[in-house]
C-alpha cells in the first residue's frame, strides 16, 4: 500500500535523492486519506438518513440557492414565481445536490462540458415534479435496476451511496423517481413528490 511505501522511503533516509520520492508518496497518501474521508461521509449520510420533516414550503428559494451554489454548471428553469409543496427542504436539497454532483461527474467522464439542468413544476394534483438532466456517459441498461442499491457504483472512487440516499429521500416523501438514459446520451432523473407528502 501507499503507507507501506512511504515507510520504506522514510527508512531509506531523507537525502536529496529521496526527497522527490517522498513528496510523491505524500501526495498519494493524501489522496487515499481524502478518498477514505469521502467514503466515511457517504456511509454516515446513508446510516443517518432521517425521516423527512414535512412542511408546506416554496421550492423556488431552494432552486435559486442551488443555482447560486453551482453557478454556470447548473441551468435552472423553475416554471413559476413560486412552487408550493409539502416537503423537507433540507433533505430534498441533499437529494438534488447528489443528483447534480452525479451528473457533473458523468459529464467529466464523458469529456463534455460539465453542465446539468434542473427544472421544477407543480403537477395537476399540486405535487412537485423535479427533473435533473445531464449530457454525460449515460447508464447502461444492465445497470439501471441496480443504481439505487447502496453498494453499487460504476465509479472506483465511490461506494454507490449517493443515489441510494436520493432514493431513500424521495421514497421517504412518498414519492417516486424515474430514470431515462442510454449509454453515451446522458441521464434524466425525474422526481415526483406528492402534494400531501408522507407522514
Buried (B, 14 or more C-beta within 10 A) or exposed (E): EBEEBBEEBEEEEEEEEBEEBBEBBEEBBEEEEEEEEEBEEBEEBBEEBEEBEBEEBBBBEBBEEBBEEBEEBBEBEBEEEEBBBBBBBEBBBBBBBBBBBBBBBBBEEBEBEBBBBBBBBBEEEEBBBBBBBBBBBBBEEEBEEBBBBBEBBBEEEBBBBBBBBBBBBBBBBBBEBEBBBEEEBBBBBBBBBBBBBBE
